[in-house]
Amino acid sequence: MSNPTLFRTGQMIISAAVIICVNMFVIISGYFGIRLKLSSILKLIIYLALIYVPLYIVKCFSDHEFVLTEFIERCFVISYAGYFIQCYFMLMILSPVINAFVDNYGRASLKWILLFWGLEFWFDCIMEVEELGYNRGYSVVHFVLMYMIARCIKLYEDDIKKIKPWVWVLGYLLSTIIIIFSFVAGVKWCWNYSSPIVVFSSVCTFLPFLYKTFHNKAINWIASGTLAVYIIHVTNRIQSILETVDRNLLDTKSYPMYLILILVVIFITFIVSVLYGIVCNYISSRVTKGIDKSTKFVLSFE
């Protein structure tokens, strides 16, 4: 098989396996619950500023050009950020309302959440209704749904644990295979984050982690910087560099060597981004430390 054919096949398999990542991030947030505080909002804003502004300054030195309007645009970090940050920010704002709804209705909220899920599938995947704002899962509506599903997982945790964990692993593997065959069959919505198969795959991936408590300082330390991995690699300049490296390796190397080298590139990008993210997290935490106590009268949802 030629490199392009192998690349497309490999890309399809990898994409089907990792398409769960965005949903998983929201599910983790929903399971543990977002507790909205003023410091949380300010910490996110500072965190983003510590990434976007320095990257723009580096770009200015590289291009030998400084555009004031572009610099100001970077300073309005939430507006400048992509859909993921904007949707997650809105989810943070809405979290007190969602938490109150699930806490009030308890397990009875499951039927409403399943109805919500079914409506998303019908209107977004089947009917492709744009006016409702589902946007293939790239929307705050979908983030709210995933968050509510995760809150229900928390409510039904004891019942879920009665099922063997290998069932969920099998569910993930079968979902991945179904996504691949759906793509080959020409199903348009198979890559939607709102696809019921993708949602189910995301839930199945998360559930095995309920069966064991993980306390690892190294993992937690790395996890504290992972948001930067996403933010950095989707910025225009970094994304352009990574795409250029990817194309050059694919065009000049055999496919096995391409896979090895691109994994090295991914690993280096991940490590550098995580380390920088940890620094940003430390600075933003220090800046916002104690702010909730001094501003409790301004914003309090506890």
C-alpha positions as CSV (number, residue, x, y, z in Angstrom):
1,M,0.0,0.0,0.0
2,S,1.2,3.5,-0.8
3,N,2.0,6.1,2.0
4,P,-1.2,8.1,1.3
5,T,-3.4,5.0,1.5
6,L,-1.7,3.9,4.7
7,F,-1.9,7.4,6.1
8,R,-5.6,7.7,5.5
9,T,-6.3,4.3,7.0
10,G,-4.1,5.0,10.0
11,Q,-5.7,8.4,10.4
12,M,-9.2,6.9,10.3
13,I,-8.4,4.3,13.0
14,I,-6.6,6.8,15.3
15,S,-9.4,9.4,14.8
16,A,-12.1,6.9,15.7
17,A,-10.2,5.9,18.8
18,V,-9.4,9.4,20.2
19,I,-12.6,11.3,19.1
20,I,-13.8,10.7,22.7
21,C,-11.2,13.2,24.2
22,V,-13.4,16.4,24.2
23,N,-16.4,14.6,25.6
24,M,-14.2,12.9,28.2
25,F,-12.9,16.2,29.4
26,V,-16.4,17.4,30.0
27,I,-17.4,14.1,31.6
28,I,-14.6,14.3,34.1
29,S,-15.6,17.9,34.9
30,G,-19.2,16.7,35.4
31,Y,-18.4,13.7,37.5
32,F,-16.4,15.8,40.0
33,G,-18.6,18.8,39.6
34,I,-17.7,22.4,38.7
35,R,-18.0,24.7,41.7
36,L,-18.1,28.1,40.2
37,K,-16.0,30.7,42.0
38,L,-14.7,34.1,41.0
39,S,-11.2,32.8,41.3
40,S,-11.9,30.0,38.9
41,I,-13.0,32.5,36.2
42,L,-10.0,34.8,36.8
43,K,-7.6,31.8,36.9
44,L,-8.8,30.7,33.5
45,I,-8.4,34.2,32.0
46,I,-4.9,34.6,33.4
47,Y,-4.0,31.1,32.3
48,L,-5.0,31.8,28.7
49,A,-3.3,35.2,28.7
50,L,0.0,33.6,29.8
51,I,-0.3,31.5,26.7
52,Y,-1.8,33.7,24.0
53,V,0.2,36.9,24.7
54,P,3.7,35.4,24.9
55,L,3.0,33.3,21.7
56,Y,2.0,36.5,19.9
57,I,5.1,38.3,21.1
58,V,7.2,35.4,19.7
59,K,5.3,35.7,16.4
60,C,6.0,39.4,16.3
61,F,9.8,38.8,16.7
62,S,9.6,36.1,14.1
63,D,7.7,38.2,11.5
64,H,9.3,41.5,12.5
65,E,5.9,43.0,12.7
66,F,3.7,44.2,15.6
67,V,0.0,44.9,15.0
68,L,-1.7,46.6,17.9
69,T,-5.2,45.3,17.0
70,E,-4.0,41.7,17.0
71,F,-2.3,42.2,20.3
72,I,-5.5,43.7,21.8
73,E,-7.4,40.7,20.3
74,R,-5.2,38.3,22.2
75,C,-5.7,40.1,25.4
76,F,-9.5,39.4,25.2
77,V,-8.6,35.8,25.8
78,I,-12.1,34.2,26.0
79,S,-13.2,35.9,22.8
80,Y,-10.0,35.0,21.1
81,A,-10.0,31.3,22.3
82,G,-11.5,28.6,20.1
83,Y,-14.9,26.9,20.6
84,F,-13.7,24.5,23.3
85,I,-12.6,27.2,25.7
86,Q,-15.6,29.4,25.0
87,C,-18.0,26.5,25.5
88,Y,-16.3,25.3,28.6
89,F,-16.4,28.9,30.0
90,M,-20.1,29.1,29.4
91,L,-20.5,25.6,31.0
92,M,-18.7,27.0,34.1
93,I,-21.2,29.9,34.2
94,L,-24.2,27.6,33.8
95,S,-22.8,24.9,36.2
96,P,-24.7,26.2,39.3
97,V,-28.0,25.9,37.5
98,I,-27.2,22.5,36.2
99,N,-26.0,21.3,39.6
100,A,-29.1,22.6,41.2
101,F,-31.3,20.8,38.7
102,V,-29.6,17.4,39.1
103,D,-29.4,17.8,42.9
104,N,-33.1,18.7,43.1
105,Y,-34.4,15.9,40.9
106,G,-31.8,13.3,41.8
107,R,-32.1,10.0,39.9
108,A,-35.4,11.2,38.4
109,S,-33.3,13.6,36.3
110,L,-32.0,10.6,34.2
111,K,-35.1,10.4,32.1
112,W,-34.9,14.1,31.2
113,I,-31.2,13.8,30.3
114,L,-31.9,10.7,28.1
115,L,-34.6,12.7,26.4
116,F,-32.2,15.6,25.9
117,W,-29.6,13.1,24.4
118,G,-32.3,11.7,22.1
119,L,-33.3,15.1,20.9
120,E,-29.7,16.1,20.2
121,F,-29.3,13.0,18.0
122,W,-32.5,13.6,16.1
123,F,-32.2,17.3,15.5
124,D,-28.4,17.5,15.0
125,C,-27.4,14.2,13.4
126,I,-30.5,13.1,11.6
127,M,-32.4,16.4,10.7
128,E,-29.3,18.7,10.8
129,V,-31.3,21.5,12.2
130,E,-29.0,24.5,12.5
131,E,-31.3,26.9,14.4
132,L,-31.1,24.9,17.7
133,G,-27.3,25.4,17.9
134,Y,-26.1,21.8,18.4
135,N,-23.4,22.3,15.7
136,R,-22.2,18.7,15.6
137,G,-21.3,18.9,19.3
138,Y,-19.2,22.0,18.9
139,S,-21.5,23.9,21.2
140,V,-22.3,24.8,24.7
141,V,-25.6,22.8,24.3
142,H,-23.6,19.6,23.9
143,F,-21.2,20.5,26.7
144,V,-24.3,20.9,29.0
145,L,-25.6,17.5,27.9
146,M,-22.2,15.7,28.6
147,Y,-22.0,17.5,31.9
148,M,-25.5,16.3,32.9
149,I,-24.7,12.7,31.8
150,A,-21.6,12.8,34.0
151,R,-23.7,14.1,37.0
152,C,-26.0,11.1,36.5
153,I,-23.0,8.7,36.4
154,K,-22.1,10.1,39.9
155,L,-25.7,9.4,41.1
156,Y,-25.7,5.8,39.7
157,E,-22.1,5.0,40.5
158,D,-22.9,2.2,42.9
159,D,-25.2,0.5,40.3
160,I,-22.6,1.0,37.6
161,K,-20.0,-0.8,39.6
162,K,-22.1,-3.9,39.8
163,I,-21.3,-4.4,36.1
164,K,-17.9,-5.9,35.2
165,P,-15.4,-3.2,34.0
166,W,-14.5,-5.3,30.9
167,V,-18.0,-4.6,29.6
168,W,-17.2,-0.9,29.3
169,V,-13.9,-1.7,27.7
170,L,-15.7,-3.9,25.2
171,G,-18.2,-1.1,24.6
172,Y,-15.5,1.3,23.8
173,L,-13.8,-1.1,21.3
174,L,-17.1,-1.9,19.6
175,S,-18.0,1.8,19.4
176,T,-14.6,2.5,17.8
177,I,-15.2,-0.2,15.2
178,I,-18.8,1.1,14.5
179,I,-17.4,4.6,14.0
180,I,-14.9,3.3,11.4
181,F,-17.5,1.3,9.5
182,S,-20.0,4.2,9.7
183,F,-17.4,6.4,8.0
184,V,-16.7,3.8,5.3
185,A,-20.5,3.5,4.8
186,G,-20.7,7.2,4.3
187,V,-22.6,8.1,7.5
188,K,-22.2,11.9,7.6
189,W,-22.5,12.3,11.4
190,C,-20.1,9.6,12.4
191,W,-17.5,12.2,13.4
192,N,-19.9,14.5,15.3
193,Y,-19.1,14.9,19.0
194,S,-22.9,14.7,19.3
195,S,-23.1,11.3,17.6
196,P,-24.7,8.8,20.0
197,I,-21.9,6.3,19.2
198,V,-19.2,8.9,20.1
199,V,-21.1,9.8,23.3
200,F,-21.5,6.2,24.3
201,S,-17.8,5.5,23.5
202,S,-16.8,8.5,25.7
203,V,-18.9,7.2,28.6
204,C,-17.6,3.6,28.2
205,T,-14.0,5.0,28.3
206,F,-14.6,6.9,31.5
207,L,-16.5,4.2,33.5
208,P,-13.6,1.7,34.0
209,F,-11.8,4.4,36.0
210,L,-14.6,4.3,38.6
211,Y,-13.6,0.9,39.8
212,K,-10.2,2.0,41.3
213,T,-9.1,5.1,43.1
214,F,-5.9,6.6,41.6
215,H,-3.6,8.7,43.8
216,N,-0.5,9.4,41.9
217,K,1.3,12.8,42.4
218,A,3.2,12.5,39.1
219,I,0.0,11.9,37.1
220,N,-1.8,14.7,38.9
221,W,1.2,17.0,38.3
222,I,1.2,16.2,34.6
223,A,-2.7,16.6,34.4
224,S,-2.5,20.1,35.8
225,G,-0.7,21.2,32.6
226,T,-2.6,19.3,30.0
227,L,-5.1,22.1,29.1
228,A,-2.1,24.0,27.7
229,V,-1.4,21.1,25.3
230,Y,-4.8,21.7,23.6
231,I,-4.5,25.5,23.7
232,I,-1.0,25.7,22.3
233,H,-1.3,23.1,19.6
234,V,-4.4,24.8,18.1
235,T,-3.0,28.3,17.9
236,N,-2.4,29.3,14.3
237,R,1.4,29.5,14.3
238,I,2.0,26.3,16.3
239,Q,-0.6,24.4,14.3
240,S,0.9,25.5,11.0
241,I,4.4,24.4,12.1
242,L,3.1,21.0,13.2
243,E,1.2,20.5,10.0
244,T,4.3,21.4,8.0
245,V,6.4,18.9,9.9
246,D,3.7,16.3,9.5
247,R,3.5,16.7,5.7
248,N,7.3,16.8,5.3
249,L,7.7,13.5,7.3
250,L,4.9,11.8,5.4
251,D,6.4,12.9,2.0
252,T,10.0,12.0,2.7
253,K,9.9,9.0,5.0
254,S,8.5,5.5,4.8
255,Y,5.3,5.0,6.6
256,P,6.7,3.0,9.5
257,M,9.5,5.7,10.0
258,Y,6.9,8.4,9.6
259,L,4.9,6.9,12.5
260,I,8.0,6.7,14.7
261,L,9.1,10.2,14.0
262,I,5.7,11.8,14.3
263,L,5.2,10.1,17.7
264,V,8.5,11.7,18.8
265,V,7.2,15.1,17.6
266,I,3.9,14.5,19.4
267,F,5.8,13.5,22.6
268,I,8.1,16.5,22.6
269,T,5.1,18.9,21.9
270,F,3.2,17.3,24.7
271,I,6.0,17.5,27.3
272,V,6.9,21.1,26.4
273,S,3.2,22.2,26.5
274,V,2.6,20.4,29.8
275,L,5.6,22.0,31.4
276,Y,4.6,25.4,30.2
277,G,1.0,24.7,31.4
278,I,2.2,23.8,34.9
279,V,4.1,27.1,35.0
280,C,0.9,29.0,33.9
281,N,-1.2,27.1,36.4
282,Y,1.2,28.0,39.2
283,I,1.3,31.7,38.3
284,S,-2.5,31.9,37.9
285,S,-3.1,30.1,41.2
286,R,-0.8,32.4,43.0
287,V,-2.4,35.5,41.6
288,T,-5.9,34.4,42.4
289,K,-5.1,32.9,45.8
290,G,-7.4,34.2,48.5
291,I,-9.5,36.2,46.1
292,D,-12.8,34.3,46.9
293,K,-12.5,35.2,50.6
294,S,-12.1,38.8,49.9
295,T,-14.9,39.0,47.3
296,K,-17.4,36.5,48.7
297,F,-20.1,39.2,48.6
298,V,-19.6,39.7,44.9
299,L,-19.9,36.1,43.6
300,S,-21.0,33.1,45.7
301,F,-22.8,30.0,44.5
302,E,-21.9,27.7,47.4
